[in-house]
Amino acid sequence: MIRGEEQEIINQTINGKVYRCQSCNKIHVDFKNLSFSFNKTEYRNFKEYMKKLDGDYWLQQNERQSGKPKIMIPINHRNLLLSFSKGELIELKNLLSSTQQGRTAFRWVTTRSMDFQLSDN
């Protein structure tokens, strides 16, 4: 884990970060425009839930829905769905899965993951 002044970074991707706040002792998951705060048990349950999600199943279930992200996942709130593209769901799952032996799993930035054109000159 990378230690900062007030946070321990557990894992990080291009669009997200999982870290433990030293002052509140919560585990925070920030991914794109989503932000969650969990205690250890809640975080473990969220990780397991996301790990078991079948993105292809939800793509098929929601193929007739309007809008671009087709993976709309119900959570334990009747008025709220989490909405992801297939790539976003894969990245979130990667963010929530850290490598063994306490090492942080960082995803290297590639030119394919950047949202701009590169010039050959």
C-alpha positions as CSV (number, residue, x, y, z in Angstrom):
1,M,0.0,0.0,0.0
2,I,1.1,3.5,-0.7
3,R,0.9,5.7,2.4
4,G,0.0,9.3,2.2
5,E,-0.5,11.7,5.1
6,E,-4.2,10.8,5.7
7,Q,-4.8,7.9,3.4
8,E,-3.5,4.5,2.4
9,I,-4.0,3.8,-1.3
10,I,-5.2,0.2,-1.7
11,N,-5.6,0.2,-5.4
12,Q,-5.8,2.6,-8.3
13,T,-6.8,2.6,-12.0
14,I,-7.1,5.4,-14.6
15,N,-10.6,6.3,-13.5
16,G,-10.7,5.3,-9.9
17,K,-9.0,4.8,-6.5
18,V,-9.6,2.7,-3.4
19,Y,-8.1,4.0,-0.2
20,R,-8.5,3.9,3.5
21,C,-8.9,7.2,5.3
22,Q,-6.8,7.4,8.5
23,S,-9.0,9.9,10.2
24,C,-12.4,8.2,9.7
25,N,-11.1,4.6,9.3
26,K,-13.4,4.0,6.3
27,I,-12.5,2.5,3.0
28,H,-13.4,4.8,0.1
29,V,-14.0,3.8,-3.5
30,D,-14.0,6.7,-6.0
31,F,-14.7,5.6,-9.6
32,K,-15.6,8.1,-12.3
33,N,-18.6,10.1,-10.8
34,L,-19.3,7.5,-8.1
35,S,-18.0,7.7,-4.5
36,F,-18.6,5.1,-1.8
37,S,-17.6,5.0,1.9
38,F,-17.6,1.6,3.5
39,N,-16.5,0.0,6.8
40,K,-14.5,-3.2,6.3
41,T,-17.5,-5.6,6.2
42,E,-19.4,-3.3,3.8
43,Y,-16.4,-3.1,1.5
44,R,-15.8,-6.8,1.5
45,N,-19.5,-7.4,0.7
46,F,-19.4,-4.8,-2.1
47,K,-16.3,-6.4,-3.6
48,E,-17.9,-9.8,-3.6
49,Y,-21.1,-8.5,-5.1
50,M,-19.2,-6.8,-7.9
51,K,-16.9,-9.7,-8.5
52,K,-19.8,-12.1,-9.1
53,L,-21.7,-9.7,-11.4
54,D,-22.1,-11.1,-14.9
55,G,-21.8,-8.1,-17.2
56,D,-22.9,-10.0,-20.3
57,Y,-26.1,-11.1,-18.5
58,W,-27.0,-7.5,-17.6
59,L,-26.1,-6.3,-21.2
60,Q,-28.7,-8.8,-22.5
61,Q,-31.3,-7.9,-19.9
62,N,-31.0,-4.2,-20.7
63,E,-30.5,-4.3,-24.5
64,R,-33.8,-2.5,-25.1
65,Q,-33.1,0.3,-22.7
66,S,-32.3,3.7,-24.1
67,G,-28.9,5.4,-23.3
68,K,-25.4,4.2,-23.9
69,P,-24.4,2.3,-20.7
70,K,-26.3,-0.9,-20.9
71,I,-25.2,-2.6,-17.7
72,M,-27.7,-1.3,-15.2
73,I,-27.2,-3.0,-11.9
74,P,-29.8,-2.9,-9.1
75,I,-28.5,-2.3,-5.6
76,N,-30.2,-2.4,-2.3
77,H,-32.2,0.8,-2.9
78,R,-35.4,0.7,-4.9
79,N,-34.8,4.0,-6.7
80,L,-31.2,3.6,-7.7
81,L,-29.3,1.7,-10.3
82,L,-25.6,1.6,-11.0
83,S,-25.0,2.1,-14.8
84,F,-21.8,1.0,-16.6
85,S,-20.5,0.2,-20.0
86,K,-18.8,-3.1,-20.3
87,G,-15.4,-1.5,-20.2
88,E,-16.3,0.5,-17.1
89,L,-17.5,-2.6,-15.3
90,I,-14.3,-4.4,-16.1
91,E,-12.2,-1.5,-14.8
92,L,-14.3,-1.3,-11.6
93,K,-13.8,-5.0,-11.0
94,N,-10.0,-4.5,-11.6
95,L,-10.0,-1.6,-9.2
96,L,-11.7,-3.7,-6.5
97,S,-9.3,-6.6,-6.9
98,S,-5.9,-6.1,-5.4
99,T,-3.1,-8.5,-6.0
100,Q,-1.9,-11.1,-3.5
101,Q,0.8,-10.5,-0.8
102,G,-0.5,-7.0,0.0
103,R,0.9,-5.5,-3.2
104,T,-1.2,-2.9,-5.0
105,A,-2.4,-3.7,-8.5
106,F,-1.8,-0.7,-10.7
107,R,-3.0,-0.6,-14.3
108,W,-0.4,0.9,-16.6
109,V,-1.6,3.7,-18.8
110,T,-1.5,2.8,-22.5
111,T,-2.1,4.9,-25.6
112,R,-5.3,2.9,-26.2
113,S,-6.7,4.0,-22.8
114,M,-6.2,7.7,-23.5
115,D,-9.0,9.7,-25.0
116,F,-7.0,11.7,-27.6
117,Q,-5.1,11.2,-30.8
118,L,-1.4,10.9,-30.9
119,S,0.7,12.5,-33.6
120,D,3.6,10.6,-35.3
121,N,5.8,13.7,-35.5
